[in-house]
């Protein structure tokens, strides 16, 4: 019996280490810390290797990163769940998404990134992408595991009431970061 419990504990610990964890809670965090933010159409995909061929309709952030890539039409997703993948995107659909590029490799997207079909985008998110997020990247937002008792001019605490993940934390007229439009 003791051996069975020991084996269960070992295997459950191993399983835990293979899981994905994304500490960012708000879209603004993901957008601010991503290399690339774009609207792109999925033209083709190879699900066996986690590669998408895309056409970029609009770039919100990272044009310089895209220009430095040898191939800016390839988007990859990790095939392992421990690396927060693979994500599923449908061929022929247009998405607003974030991606990163490491050491000149193809753009990469995983479950910690933001991706949503264009027609599902909220008005708050569109406002954020039109400049509100980028102009307020110096506002610090709480991560999932952050201690929310720390205060500061450039720190938004966890919002009270109902606030979507697309909410915008921005500087008010006194230069303090506050949540907008949270009910």
Rosetta silent file (secondary structure, phi, psi, omega in degrees, C-alpha in Angstrom):
SEQUENCE: XXXXXXXXXXXXXXXXXXXXXXXXXXXXXXXXXXXXXXXXXXXXXXXXXXXXXXXXXXXXXXXXXXXXXXXXXXXXXXXXXXXXXXXXXXXXXXXXXXXXXXXXXXXXXXXXXXXXXXXXXXXXXXXXXXXXXXXXXXXXXXXXXXXXXXXXXXXXXXXXXXXXXXXXXXXXXXXXXXXXXXX
SCORE:     score description
SCORE:     0.000 S_00000001
   1 L     0.000  -43.207  179.209    0.000    0.000    0.000 S_00000001
   2 H   -62.945  -37.889  179.282    2.796    2.450    0.852 S_00000001
   3 H   -64.097  -40.100 -179.910    4.469    1.682   -2.474 S_00000001
   4 H   -63.879  -42.297  178.280    1.233    2.456   -4.343 S_00000001
   5 H   -65.172  -43.582  178.245    0.914    5.824   -2.597 S_00000001
   6 H   -59.884  -46.566  179.521    4.578    6.593   -3.283 S_00000001
   7 H   -62.156  -42.311  178.049    4.167    5.668   -6.966 S_00000001
   8 H   -60.613  -45.985  179.992    1.013    7.823   -7.227 S_00000001
   9 H   -62.311  -42.732  178.273    2.804   10.819   -5.731 S_00000001
  10 H   -62.930  -48.157 -178.050    5.770   10.426   -8.086 S_00000001
  11 H   -67.222  -38.876  179.014    3.571   10.070  -11.167 S_00000001
  12 H   -67.830  -33.943  175.659    1.280   12.958  -10.209 S_00000001
  13 H   -66.346  -42.008  178.522    4.330   15.202   -9.667 S_00000001
  14 H   -61.918  -43.877  179.197    5.679   14.188  -13.089 S_00000001
  15 H   -61.914  -40.971 -179.410    2.322   14.977  -14.680 S_00000001
  16 H   -61.907  -38.664 -177.607    2.243   18.385  -12.992 S_00000001
  17 H   -70.177  -16.569 -179.182    5.640   19.355  -14.384 S_00000001
  18 L   -93.387    2.734 -176.879    4.429   18.749  -17.934 S_00000001
  19 L   -88.785  153.176  178.602    1.530   21.188  -17.698 S_00000001
  20 L   -82.356  144.061  175.111    1.389   24.616  -19.256 S_00000001
  21 L  -138.798  125.603 -178.805    1.155   27.678  -17.057 S_00000001
  22 L  -120.821  108.873 -176.336    0.379   31.201  -18.234 S_00000001
  23 L   -76.569  -21.475 -177.882    0.584   33.872  -15.543 S_00000001
  24 L   -71.582  131.066 -177.461   -0.762   36.776  -17.660 S_00000001
  25 L  -103.516  -33.180 -173.026   -4.441   37.389  -17.004 S_00000001
  26 L  -107.762  143.469  179.708   -5.171   40.480  -19.090 S_00000001
  27 H   -56.643  -36.766 -179.972   -4.897   40.957  -22.847 S_00000001
  28 H   -58.323  -39.566  177.816   -2.991   44.211  -22.248 S_00000001
  29 H   -63.014  -46.404 -177.578   -0.176   42.247  -20.554 S_00000001
  30 H   -63.088  -45.209 -179.594    0.044   39.793  -23.416 S_00000001
  31 H   -63.436  -45.328 -176.691    0.006   42.566  -26.049 S_00000001
  32 H   -65.354  -34.307 -175.766    2.595   44.683  -24.259 S_00000001
  33 H   -98.126    2.473  177.771    5.062   41.820  -23.792 S_00000001
  34 L   -88.070  151.121  176.295    4.630   40.180  -27.215 S_00000001
  35 L   -72.416  -37.495 -171.722    7.019   40.760  -30.091 S_00000001
  36 E  -134.421  135.703  171.931    4.261   40.843  -32.707 S_00000001
  37 E  -129.821  125.315 -171.896    0.562   41.788  -32.655 S_00000001
  38 E  -151.980  164.164  166.944   -1.264   41.315  -35.942 S_00000001
  39 E  -107.775  121.859 -175.852   -4.404   40.508  -37.863 S_00000001
  40 E  -139.730  149.186  177.593   -3.651   37.495  -40.031 S_00000001
  41 E  -102.828  135.520  177.319   -5.504   35.019  -42.205 S_00000001
  42 E   -82.925  113.058 -177.731   -4.660   31.320  -41.987 S_00000001
  43 E   -89.721  -37.410 -177.447   -3.951   30.239  -45.581 S_00000001
  44 E  -160.031  163.828  177.416   -2.751   26.670  -44.972 S_00000001
  45 E  -154.033  153.342  173.016   -1.544   24.433  -42.169 S_00000001
  46 E  -122.658   98.286 -174.806    0.382   21.272  -41.420 S_00000001
  47 L   -68.045  -19.656 -178.671   -1.065   19.925  -38.164 S_00000001
  48 L   -72.855  -27.969  179.410    1.591   17.190  -37.951 S_00000001
  49 L  -116.789    0.238  178.113    4.423   19.671  -37.396 S_00000001
  50 L    70.530   45.505  179.502    2.444   22.613  -35.994 S_00000001
  51 E  -122.996  137.888  176.152    2.973   25.054  -38.855 S_00000001
  52 E  -120.510  139.781  169.874    0.587   27.594  -40.321 S_00000001
  53 E   -98.288  127.433 -174.776    1.039   29.581  -43.511 S_00000001
  54 E  -125.499  159.640  166.322   -0.431   33.038  -42.960 S_00000001
  55 E  -121.859  130.448 -175.079   -1.043   36.280  -44.787 S_00000001
  56 E   -91.200  121.440  179.554   -0.793   39.372  -42.627 S_00000001
  57 E   -89.378  -35.838 -177.453   -3.583   41.916  -43.113 S_00000001
  58 E  -153.328  141.696  177.621   -2.552   44.415  -40.434 S_00000001
  59 E  -114.896  121.576  177.750    0.348   44.847  -38.029 S_00000001
  60 E   -92.907  -28.692 -178.462   -0.378   46.523  -34.699 S_00000001
  61 E  -158.079  141.921  171.643    3.077   45.952  -33.232 S_00000001
  62 L    95.730   24.062  179.146    6.373   44.420  -34.325 S_00000001
  63 H   -59.283  -37.690  178.415    6.823   45.458  -37.932 S_00000001
  64 H   -65.600  -35.841  177.726   10.587   45.643  -37.330 S_00000001
  65 H   -67.611  -44.855  178.661   10.578   42.086  -35.937 S_00000001
  66 H   -60.362  -42.511 -179.552    8.624   40.815  -38.951 S_00000001
  67 H   -64.079  -26.456 -178.922   11.003   42.553  -41.355 S_00000001
  68 H   -83.721  -10.135 -178.451   13.969   40.817  -39.705 S_00000001
  69 L   -83.028  139.616  177.504   12.524   37.321  -40.184 S_00000001
  70 L   -66.984  -25.855 -179.944   13.633   35.306  -43.204 S_00000001
  71 L  -140.575  104.309 -179.301   10.057   34.008  -43.558 S_00000001
  72 L   -99.495   21.023  174.829    7.217   36.104  -42.177 S_00000001
  73 L  -110.152    1.188 -179.529    4.495   33.886  -43.614 S_00000001
  74 E  -111.396  130.989  177.341    5.155   30.944  -41.284 S_00000001
  75 E  -123.870  129.051 -179.222    3.660   30.696  -37.814 S_00000001
  76 E  -112.396  157.488  173.369    4.525   27.744  -35.578 S_00000001
  77 L  -133.649  140.850  179.559    2.919   26.260  -32.473 S_00000001
  78 L   -65.577  147.130 -179.123    4.594   23.836  -30.082 S_00000001
  79 L   -90.216  -10.379 -177.142    3.377   20.261  -30.371 S_00000001
  80 L  -100.675  136.936  179.441    3.873   19.496  -26.654 S_00000001
  81 H   -66.409  -29.947  177.753    1.285   20.440  -24.033 S_00000001
  82 H   -65.688  -18.079  176.529    4.071   21.218  -21.562 S_00000001
  83 H  -104.256   20.319  176.006    5.127   24.026  -23.916 S_00000001
  84 L    66.636   39.623  178.263    1.543   25.337  -24.030 S_00000001
  85 L  -140.380 -171.727  -16.287    0.607   23.907  -27.385 S_00000001
  86 L   -81.839  149.762  174.740   -0.567   22.985  -29.856 S_00000001
  87 L   -91.676  160.690  179.850   -3.190   25.604  -30.619 S_00000001
  88 L  -116.643  123.918  174.581   -5.828   25.122  -33.281 S_00000001
  89 L  -125.614  143.165 -175.849   -6.544   27.767  -35.890 S_00000001
  90 L   -92.827  132.814  176.452   -8.911   27.229  -38.821 S_00000001
  91 L   -61.271  135.518  178.482   -7.760   27.608  -42.419 S_00000001
  92 L    92.273   -9.757 -179.808   -9.512   30.477  -44.174 S_00000001
  93 L   -99.033  153.833  179.436  -10.303   32.406  -40.976 S_00000001
  94 E  -106.252  134.320 -177.106   -8.835   35.726  -39.895 S_00000001
  95 E  -126.003  148.767  163.359   -7.527   36.168  -36.358 S_00000001
  96 E   -93.257  128.848 -175.020   -6.213   38.948  -34.183 S_00000001
  97 E  -152.673  159.188  171.921   -3.196   37.365  -32.491 S_00000001
  98 E  -109.712  154.879  177.823    0.058   37.861  -30.694 S_00000001
  99 E  -152.581  165.176  177.520    3.239   35.954  -31.480 S_00000001
 100 E  -131.255  156.912  176.632    6.884   35.924  -30.525 S_00000001
 101 L  -131.922  125.366 -178.194   10.081   35.261  -32.412 S_00000001
 102 L  -110.397  121.498  176.639   13.132   33.899  -30.684 S_00000001
 103 L    53.435   40.513  176.310   16.574   34.334  -32.271 S_00000001
 104 L    75.549    4.791  176.513   15.191   34.878  -35.778 S_00000001
 105 L   -73.453  167.061  179.995   13.213   31.625  -35.799 S_00000001
 106 L   -56.992  156.070  177.175    9.694   31.620  -37.296 S_00000001
 107 E   -55.323  143.574 -178.534    6.939   33.346  -35.356 S_00000001
 108 E  -126.999  140.937  177.161    5.597   31.194  -32.543 S_00000001
 109 L  -134.252  138.927  176.946    2.161   31.162  -30.909 S_00000001
 110 L  -142.741 -172.782 -175.785    0.965   29.118  -27.935 S_00000001
 111 L   -66.976  -15.597  177.040   -1.813   29.105  -25.342 S_00000001
 112 L   -83.102  -10.907  176.345   -0.147   31.944  -23.396 S_00000001
 113 L   -85.467  172.930  175.882   -0.559   34.219  -26.410 S_00000001
 114 L  -102.217  134.318  171.973   -3.758   35.967  -27.421 S_00000001
 115 E  -154.061  132.530  178.206   -5.713   34.763  -30.445 S_00000001
 116 E  -153.588  147.559  177.096   -9.353   35.277  -31.388 S_00000001
 117 E   -61.903  145.676 -174.939  -11.324   35.331  -34.595 S_00000001
 118 H   -54.281  -41.123 -176.522  -11.694   38.820  -35.983 S_00000001
 119 H   -75.289   -8.369  179.176  -15.492   38.873  -35.620 S_00000001
 120 H   -97.290    2.859 -174.467  -15.266   37.922  -31.906 S_00000001
 121 L   -75.431  134.021  179.887  -13.140   40.936  -30.931 S_00000001
 122 L   -79.620  160.824  176.962  -14.618   43.268  -28.311 S_00000001
 123 H   -64.479  -34.546  177.817  -14.784   47.044  -28.695 S_00000001
 124 H   -63.204  -43.256  178.642  -12.479   47.373  -25.679 S_00000001
 125 H   -63.485  -42.829  177.920   -9.871   45.209  -27.383 S_00000001
 126 H   -61.226  -40.600  176.013  -10.117   47.259  -30.581 S_00000001
 127 H   -62.692  -41.041  178.116   -9.630   50.429  -28.523 S_00000001
 128 H   -62.171  -44.872 -179.071   -6.631   48.809  -26.864 S_00000001
 129 H   -71.102  -22.685  178.835   -5.073   47.822  -30.188 S_00000001
 130 H   -81.189    4.312  173.414   -5.661   51.295  -31.622 S_00000001
 131 H   141.357  -27.055 -176.085   -3.201   52.656  -29.067 S_00000001
 132 H   -59.426  -42.522  177.888   -4.593   52.422  -25.518 S_00000001
 133 H   -65.160  -51.171 -173.893   -2.601   49.253  -24.688 S_00000001
 134 H   -64.203  -36.873  179.552    0.626   50.459  -26.288 S_00000001
 135 H   -72.427  -12.741 -175.625    0.459   53.919  -24.689 S_00000001
 136 L  -125.188   25.750  178.059    0.055   52.336  -21.257 S_00000001
 137 L   -66.275  -17.500  177.740    2.533   49.453  -21.296 S_00000001
 138 L   -80.044  -10.488  172.130    4.350   51.146  -18.418 S_00000001
 139 L   -73.826  130.327 -178.942    1.295   50.501  -16.206 S_00000001
 140 E   -91.575  128.776  179.593    1.941   47.326  -14.223 S_00000001
 141 L  -107.775  151.593 -179.877   -0.908   44.823  -14.104 S_00000001
 142 L   -72.362  131.852  171.082   -1.303   42.010  -11.581 S_00000001
 143 L   -83.427  168.300 -175.111   -0.243   38.582  -12.740 S_00000001
 144 L   -53.223  -40.143 -173.742   -2.174   35.541  -11.585 S_00000001
 145 L  -103.594   10.175 -178.667    0.164   34.836   -8.666 S_00000001
 146 L   -69.598  149.028  169.292    1.066   38.426   -7.747 S_00000001
 147 L   -76.596  118.815 -173.622    0.622   39.825   -4.279 S_00000001
 148 L   -88.107   10.140 -178.649   -2.082   42.420   -4.887 S_00000001
 149 L   -90.911  -13.496  179.114   -1.269   44.537   -1.824 S_00000001
 150 L   -69.334  141.259 -179.230    1.659   46.395   -3.423 S_00000001
 151 L  -123.262  162.792  177.110    0.829   49.932   -4.453 S_00000001
 152 L   172.858  161.036 -179.302    2.376   52.495   -6.736 S_00000001
 153 L   -57.602  -39.673 -174.455    1.612   55.225   -9.277 S_00000001
 154 L  -102.962   30.610 -177.639    2.096   52.889  -12.215 S_00000001
 155 E  -125.967  123.322  170.762    0.363   49.825  -10.747 S_00000001
 156 L   -92.279  130.954  175.950   -3.215   48.725  -11.342 S_00000001
 157 L   -81.628  176.620  174.832   -4.513   46.468   -8.618 S_00000001
 158 L   -61.081  133.599 -176.277   -6.917   43.634   -9.330 S_00000001
 159 L   -69.516  146.498  174.172  -10.093   45.304  -10.537 S_00000001
 160 L   -86.854  153.508  177.166  -13.180   45.386   -8.351 S_00000001
 161 L    73.067 -154.253 -175.603  -16.455   44.283   -9.806 S_00000001
 162 L   -96.089  125.463 -177.490  -16.762   42.895  -13.289 S_00000001
 163 L  -143.746  126.176 -179.267  -13.897   43.523  -15.627 S_00000001
 164 L   -75.454  165.112  178.133  -13.174   41.597  -18.819 S_00000001
 165 L   -67.900  -15.557  177.938   -9.732   40.253  -19.651 S_00000001
 166 L   -88.766    3.050 -177.700   -9.634   42.905  -22.413 S_00000001
 167 L   -55.836  157.280 -177.713   -9.913   45.761  -19.876 S_00000001
 168 L  -115.259  126.516  173.760   -7.493   48.661  -20.176 S_00000001
 169 E  -100.319  115.897 -175.766   -5.298   49.893  -17.347 S_00000001
 170 E  -137.623  163.578  179.863   -4.264   53.434  -18.249 S_00000001
 171 E   -76.161  134.873  175.855   -2.847   56.587  -16.732 S_00000001
 172 L   -87.573 -172.447 -176.097   -5.356   59.177  -15.539 S_00000001
 173 L   -64.748  -20.779  177.789   -4.802   62.953  -15.642 S_00000001
 174 L   -93.770    5.218  177.283   -2.639   62.756  -12.483 S_00000001
 175 L    81.320   13.981  178.251   -0.399   60.078  -14.044 S_00000001
 176 L   -98.802  138.897  179.086   -1.735   57.210  -11.889 S_00000001
 177 E   -79.463  127.220 -179.464   -2.659   53.907  -13.523 S_00000001
 178 E  -139.860  155.247  176.024   -6.333   53.006  -13.092 S_00000001
 179 E   -75.562  142.485  174.089   -8.757   50.580  -14.717 S_00000001
 180 L  -102.042  148.314  168.025  -11.149   51.956  -17.336 S_00000001
 181 L    51.133   35.878  174.290  -14.719   50.810  -17.845 S_00000001
 182 L  -101.283  125.310 -177.789  -14.836   48.106  -15.180 S_00000001
 183 L   -98.905    0.000    0.000  -18.289   47.745  -13.625 S_00000001
